[in-house]
Amino acid sequence: MQSQQLNLDVISNNLANVNTAGFKKSKIEFQDLLYQTYRPAGADQGGGNLLPTGLQVGHGSRVVATSKVFTTGEFTSTGQQLDVAIQGDGFFEVQLADGTRAYTRDGALKRGSDGRVMTSDGLVVQGGFQPIPAGTTDISISPNGDVETRGSNGSQTFKVTMVRFGNPAGLDSVGRNLYKETPASGTPEIGNAGENGFGTMQQGYLEMSNVKVVEEMVNLIVAQRAYEVNAKSVQAADEMMQLSNNLRR
């Protein structure tokens, strides 16, 4: 029952973030618990006969992992020049207030008062993003990360890079659409968009959550029914023990 409760919590979090840009759904993984062995398989029954099957009773299940599923979500057109979706493998790198680095798939980028490109939380985007000069009226970002700005003060060009990990499912989710590196994720690999397996950048689009509402609703019903069945099992076992206790009366 505890396992199904955690399953329900994971599904609920997925549904709560169905409209969160760059959100990646989680999937829960279970393992069975220890078994009580009454008769081991292969036990000698005498006369050279071996027991073909054993007698074991399990003790339930437990949750062992909740891993992120990094499939690409649906793209939605926004028309904003600094909205960038990543088609394929890769993350944007940002700098946190304490100077450490974090990574995100949320491409809803903004221009700060000083021209620096940042996230909606005010975290400065790294990876080669240069400050956008005052008076800039047009920003062009190509699929391979070439950026050109044009305005009353002239134009400038620069190239931005992305980051990827050998095991993105091992990243640490810290909220605010951010992930942090862990020993399980491996070290970040920096590369150019569209090269060596890195994804491409799509200007004017946002990658939405990869949560599928219908699929999660089905999982929600299954988890609820499994919880109910487990509760019924506990109730039935209690009633059976009660009948046994009443035999002496």
N, C-alpha and C positions, 0 to 999 in steps of 0.2 A: 504493500500500500504506500509506503514511503517512496519507493521508486516511481510509482505512477504519479504521486504528488509532485515530485521533481520534474517528471516528464510534462506534466500540466504547466508547471512554471515556465519551462523552456518554450513550450508552444505559445503560451500567453505573451511572452516577451517577443517572440517572432511576430505575432499578430499586432502587438502594440507598435511595432516599427515598420509596418507595411508601407508607410509613406515617407520613411526616413531615407534621405539620399545617401547612396553608397553603403547602406546597411547589408550585412551578410547574415543569413539565418544560421541558427545553431541546430545541430542534431545531437540527440542524446544517445548514449551507448550503454548497454547493460551487460552484466555478467551474472551467471548463476553462482550461488554460494556453495559452501562445503556440503558434502553428502555424508549421510550416516550409512555405513555399510553393514548390513546384517549377514549377508553371505557373498563373498567375493566370487567373481566370475573365474572359472578355471579351478575351483576348489576340488580336491580329490574326494569323490563320493564312495570310494572303495571299489575293489575289483577292476581297477584301471579306468573307471568312469570319472570324467571331469564334468563339472557343472558348466553347461553351455552359456548360461546367463547368470548374472549376479542379482542380488537384492539390495538396492540402494534407494534412499529417500532423501531428496534435496531439501534445502532450507531457505528457498526463496531466491530473490535476485537483488542486485545492488547496481547503482549507477557508477560507472568508472570514468566516463568522459563526456564532455559536451564540446564538440569541435565545430568550428565555423566552416560553412560551405561557401567557397569562393567562386561560385559560378557568376557569370555576368548578369546583372539585372536589366530590366527594361530601360530603354533610353527615352527621355522626354525632351522635346524641343522647347527651349526657353528664349532663344534669340539674344541672350545676354553675351556680351563679348568675352567676359571672364568666366563664364560657365564652361567647364571642360570635363567631359566624360572620358574614362579610360576604357577602350575596347580591347579586352584581353588582359594579360598579366601585368601587374604593376601597381605602385602606390605613389602618392605625393608625399614628400617629406616635409615636416613642419618642425619648428623649434618651439618648445614649451617655455614657460616663464622661468623655469629653473635652469634653462640652458640645454636640457636634454632633448633628444629627438624622438618624434613619434611619427606615425604613418597613417594615411587616410585614403579612402577611395572617394570621399566627398569632394566633388569638383566645383562646388558653389563658391568660387573665389571672389574676393572683393579688393578694391584699391583703397588703401588707407590715406589719411591726410598728408602723409609724407611720400605718397606714391608707391609704397611697398605693397606687394601682393600678399594677401592674408586670407585666412579662413573667416567664417562668420563669427568665430570666437576671438578673433584678433590675433591668431597665431600666424607668424610670418612663414610663408612657404619658401622652402629651400630649393635646391636642385637647379640653380642657375637663374631663377626669376629675378630680373632687375627691376628697380623702381620705375614706375610709369611716370614720365615727365608731365609736368603741368601743361595744360593746353592740348593734351592728346585727345583726338577725336575718333580715332580708329585703331583697333587692335586686331591683328590677324595672327592666329595660331594654327600652324599646319599640323597634319597628322603625325609628322615625325618630330615635332617639338620646336620647330623654328618659329620664333615670335618676331613680329614687326609692328612697331607703333608709329603712327603718323599723326601730326598735328601742326599747330601754328609755330612750334619751336623746331620743326624739322622731323626727322624720322630716326629710329634706332632699331637695330636688330640684335637678337641674342638667341641662344639655344637653351632649352630646359631639358632636364633629364628626369628619369623615374627610378624607383627602387623596387626590387622584388626580393623574395625569400625562397629558400629551398623548400621550406615547409610552412606555408602561410597559416595552416590550421593550428600551428603551435604558437602563434602570436598571442600576446596578452591584451584582451579587450579592456580598455580603461574608461570607456564612455566617451561621449562627445564625438562619436564617429572616429575615434582614434585607437590605434594599436601600438603596442610597444614590443621591441625585440626581446626574445627570451632565448635561453640555450637550446630549446626545442625547435625554434623557428630557424635558427641559423643566423649568420651575419648578413646584413643587407648588401645586396649587389646593385651597383649603380650602372645604368645603361641608357642608351638613346631609344626613344620611342620608335617602334617599328623595326628594331634591329635585334638579332640574336634572341628571338622569342619574346621580347617585350611587346606590350600592347601599343596601340596607337591612340592619339588624342583626337577627340571630336569636339571642336569648338561650337558653342551655342547649344550644347546638350548637357543634361544631367543624367547620371546613372542612378536609377531608383533602386529600392530594395529588391532583392531576389526572392522575397517571400511570396509564395502563391497562396492566396487566401483560401481557395477551395481545398487545396491539399492540407493546409494547416487545420481547417475546420474538420476534415475527416480524421486527422490525427487526434484532434481534441475529443471527438466523440469516442474514438477507440480507447483513448486514455481514461476517459470518464467511465466507460463500460468495464474496462479492466479493473479500475478501482472498485467499482460496485461489486464485481464478481469476487474479488479478493475479500471484500467486507462480508459478503455472503458466506464465503468459505470459513472465515473466522467465526461467524455466527453459528454456522452449521456444526463446526467442531465443538463449540461451547455447548450447544444443545445435546450433542452426543455424549459429552462428558457428564452433563447434568443427568442424562438418562442412566448412565453407569453409576453415578453416585446415589441414585434413588433406588437401585435394585435391592438394597438391604432393608428398605422400609416396608 
